Amino acid sequence: MLEAATVGVPTIGTAVGHIAEWAPAAAIAVPVGDSAALAEAIRRVLVDEDLRMRIARAAVRRAIAEDADHTRAR
């Protein structure tokens, strides 16, 4: 996810780890095991350019802010 975020690729996945922490501003999180919600989230990102770009920009900002020094400090 971090590698995708640094180049502006929006992330969609289950609500665990970084995806849960970054959602809803910098990622889209769906319930674990909910394949219909996952498919719908993917569809939304594919058809809604504003949503896709908003999430991508927020993810880039988070990835830059949460560098190794940030992680070490936490």
Steps between C-alpha positions, in 0.01 A plus 500: 500500500775747585669450165170557319428809708834663419418494129135599540325167452185488716468199729189294564501210740369347817477711815826388662843658551590810303186477289280529809718778641500703180133458408293678397722792396800316352365149432173316469441232759233232478400238757712185507335225297255731321579433136197697379618810687850454358366472145284810550792700640714403200219598264459837674869582471506400134204717401544799733811691402452764771487229768800320350710817487396619848599167656823487300606851606421431866693172483807671357491754785465225764778289349738795501402604854524148641861437407752292695555775757126521564478123538796491736351775716170316531 
